[in-house]
Amino acid sequence: MKALYFSATLKDSVAPVWRRFAVPMNYTFQQLHDVLQIIFGYSGKEDFEFVFKNPKLRITMEKDLYERYLFLQSDEGKHYLAHKKEEGFAVDTSVEVAWAETLPLDPLTLKHREFEYIYDFSDDWTYDLELVDIIEEGENFPVVREGLGNAPFEACGGFDGYYELVDILTTPDHPDNEEIRVWVEEMGYQFYDQDDVNDALRIYGATQKN
């Protein structure tokens, strides 16, 4: 089975956080999201988007956003836009919106190899993704080949909050050390371990119909 070999790098991080991984070519963007959640240790509870700058495209599972886009493409929506223009208001329709669950990675990522993955619009974890290669004889499940660094915790308040938590966790005599350590354990956060991640990816792959 052909596979797509991607790199994913966390933007604006002081310490490098990146993964190099392969997914079956017939995966959708929803499945790519699932894989990214596993390899960076996230829970999947927050919203996400894939963003292409050229063409201008947002790939989402946010129902309101997608339905609004479909409305603006309809005859009724075009009438609405014309009415707003007459009133002197401009509505930006230059960005297309696609549904992640049904949009396949091929051929979009083969034509436009660089894009962004944004997870949790509050903390705004943004990853630069690039299609590095096409593997002719790949696995029928995702696999990480290389990786470095731990992704920031969820629900920690962005980089400022994350670095504060790391400082507390690495300072044994800090008054909040035990409280934060317990919270981290309760949230299920784990440091990056490639073997553990690949075990989880293999299990995930077995649940997918390809």
Wavefront OBJ file of the C-alpha trace (Angstrom):
o trace
v 0.000 0.000 0.000
v 1.266 3.477 -0.847
v 1.875 5.777 2.097
v 2.471 9.491 2.563
v 5.520 10.457 4.622
v 4.989 13.717 6.533
v 6.937 15.937 8.860
v 5.119 17.857 11.596
v 6.874 20.594 13.594
v 5.433 22.661 16.446
v 5.682 26.384 15.663
v 7.075 28.943 18.105
v 8.392 26.354 20.550
v 11.620 27.139 22.418
v 12.585 23.461 22.437
v 12.233 21.481 19.177
v 9.102 19.327 18.939
v 8.701 17.344 15.735
v 7.711 13.995 14.244
v 8.330 12.225 10.940
v 5.577 9.745 10.212
v 3.775 7.833 7.482
v 0.064 7.285 6.922
v -1.716 5.237 4.253
v -2.317 7.319 1.136
v -6.059 6.669 1.217
v -6.515 8.314 4.632
v -8.730 11.388 5.033
v -7.868 14.609 6.841
v -9.969 13.419 9.775
v -7.752 10.347 10.023
v -4.648 12.531 9.738
v -5.998 14.549 12.664
v -6.483 11.336 14.648
v -2.887 10.311 13.916
v -1.509 13.703 14.957
v -3.434 13.451 18.207
v -1.783 10.121 18.950
v 1.770 11.078 18.004
v 1.680 14.320 20.009
v -0.235 12.893 22.961
v -3.421 14.936 22.748
v -6.924 13.906 23.783
v -8.953 14.946 20.720
v -11.386 16.943 22.875
v -10.669 20.324 21.272
v -11.456 21.706 17.817
v -8.953 21.591 14.972
v -8.336 22.825 11.457
v -5.965 22.175 8.613
v -5.104 25.395 6.804
v -3.716 25.745 3.300
v -2.468 29.179 2.257
v -2.429 28.461 -1.478
v -5.134 27.608 -2.302
v -6.900 29.363 0.575
v -8.567 26.436 2.279
v -9.745 25.543 5.774
v -10.438 21.863 6.497
v -12.649 21.428 9.522
v -15.122 19.369 11.510
v -16.755 22.524 12.893
v -20.346 22.173 11.735
v -21.359 25.853 11.934
v -18.378 26.989 9.893
v -18.952 24.375 7.211
v -22.701 24.987 6.967
v -22.132 28.740 6.681
v -19.724 28.102 3.806
v -22.244 25.853 2.042
v -24.928 28.493 2.511
v -22.768 31.177 0.885
v -22.226 28.857 -2.095
v -25.962 28.347 -2.590
v -28.292 30.530 -4.675
v -29.796 31.896 -1.475
v -26.334 32.651 -0.153
v -25.318 34.446 -3.340
v -28.466 36.568 -3.068
v -27.519 37.345 0.539
v -24.002 38.386 -0.525
v -25.367 40.623 -3.260
v -27.718 42.265 -0.753
v -24.869 42.836 1.711
v -22.772 44.373 -1.065
v -25.575 46.801 -1.872
v -25.606 47.789 1.792
v -21.878 48.487 1.647
v -20.740 45.420 3.563
v -18.098 43.039 2.247
v -18.096 39.321 3.108
v -14.842 37.471 2.506
v -15.555 34.434 0.325
v -11.982 33.884 -0.840
v -11.368 31.005 1.587
v -12.869 27.629 0.770
v -14.000 25.299 3.539
v -13.931 21.487 3.320
v -15.209 18.713 5.589
v -12.281 16.769 7.071
v -14.137 13.475 7.438
v -14.727 13.062 3.707
v -11.730 14.862 2.186
v -8.916 12.464 1.180
v -5.252 13.409 1.574
v -4.603 12.435 -2.034
v -4.433 14.426 -4.301
v -4.532 17.675 -2.295
v -1.366 17.098 -0.265
v 0.504 15.884 -3.345
v -0.230 19.172 -5.120
v 0.199 21.440 -2.099
v 2.751 19.840 0.181
v 3.001 22.458 2.921
v 0.123 23.351 5.248
v -0.727 23.941 8.898
v -2.503 21.942 11.566
v -4.086 23.984 14.350
v -5.365 22.260 17.475
v -7.239 23.876 20.364
v -8.179 27.409 19.327
v -7.670 28.625 22.903
v -4.069 27.468 23.358
v -3.527 27.628 19.578
v -1.032 24.805 19.081
v 0.058 25.192 15.462
v 2.119 22.658 13.551
v 3.836 23.090 10.197
v 3.158 19.999 8.086
v 5.012 19.020 4.943
v 4.660 16.025 2.670
v 8.252 14.809 2.467
v 7.928 11.695 0.342
v 5.640 9.055 -1.113
v 6.388 5.509 0.034
v 5.566 2.961 -2.637
v 5.445 -0.040 -0.286
v 4.145 1.318 2.999
v 2.265 -0.172 5.922
v -1.526 -0.245 6.052
v -1.374 1.575 9.392
v 0.328 4.816 10.535
v 3.870 4.686 11.879
v 6.311 7.212 13.364
v 9.852 6.908 11.998
v 11.520 9.724 13.944
v 10.590 12.201 16.619
v 11.922 14.633 19.187
v 10.465 16.522 22.101
v 7.273 16.483 24.142
v 4.251 18.373 22.903
v 2.839 20.948 25.351
v 0.076 19.861 27.678
v -3.521 20.580 26.774
v -5.522 23.163 28.722
v -2.425 24.858 30.111
v -2.831 28.362 28.687
v -0.574 28.327 25.648
v 3.207 28.457 25.732
v 3.391 30.809 28.729
v 1.262 28.473 30.816
v 3.119 25.417 29.586
v 6.567 26.783 30.423
v 5.314 27.766 33.868
v 4.053 24.210 34.438
v 7.357 22.723 33.264
v 9.231 25.046 35.617
v 7.077 23.884 38.538
v 7.418 20.211 37.607
v 11.204 20.470 37.377
v 11.511 22.314 40.696
v 10.954 19.664 43.395
v 10.772 22.199 46.242
v 8.249 24.441 44.467
v 5.123 24.804 46.665
v 2.859 23.771 43.761
v 4.996 20.874 42.549
v 2.917 18.074 44.046
v -0.402 19.618 43.015
v 0.712 20.092 39.405
v 2.279 16.633 39.268
v -1.001 15.068 40.394
v -2.925 17.138 37.826
v -0.586 16.028 35.043
v -1.037 12.392 36.014
v -4.829 12.743 36.232
v -4.940 14.291 32.773
v -3.081 11.265 31.410
v -0.125 13.148 29.981
v 2.874 11.066 29.031
v 6.324 11.891 27.754
v 7.030 10.964 24.155
v 7.976 7.324 23.686
v 8.182 6.211 20.063
v 7.500 2.540 20.781
v 4.380 3.352 22.798
v 3.157 5.742 20.118
v 3.631 3.161 17.378
v 1.780 0.560 19.414
v -1.139 2.998 19.682
v -0.940 3.801 15.959
v -1.018 0.128 15.050
v -4.158 -0.336 17.164
v -5.728 2.730 15.559
v -4.872 1.484 12.082
v -6.556 -1.832 12.765
v -9.842 -0.012 13.422
v -9.806 1.841 10.107
v -11.440 0.545 6.932
v -9.036 1.180 4.093
l 1 2 3 4 5 6 7 8 9 10 11 12 13 14 15 16 17 18 19 20 21 22 23 24 25 26 27 28 29 30 31 32 33 34 35 36 37 38 39 40 41 42 43 44 45 46 47 48 49 50 51 52 53 54 55 56 57 58 59 60 61 62 63 64 65 66 67 68 69 70 71 72 73 74 75 76 77 78 79 80 81 82 83 84 85 86 87 88 89 90 91 92 93 94 95 96 97 98 99 100 101 102 103 104 105 106 107 108 109 110 111 112 113 114 115 116 117 118 119 120 121 122 123 124 125 126 127 128 129 130 131 132 133 134 135 136 137 138 139 140 141 142 143 144 145 146 147 148 149 150 151 152 153 154 155 156 157 158 159 160 161 162 163 164 165 166 167 168 169 170 171 172 173 174 175 176 177 178 179 180 181 182 183 184 185 186 187 188 189 190 191 192 193 194 195 196 197 198 199 200 201 202 203 204 205 206 207 208 209 210
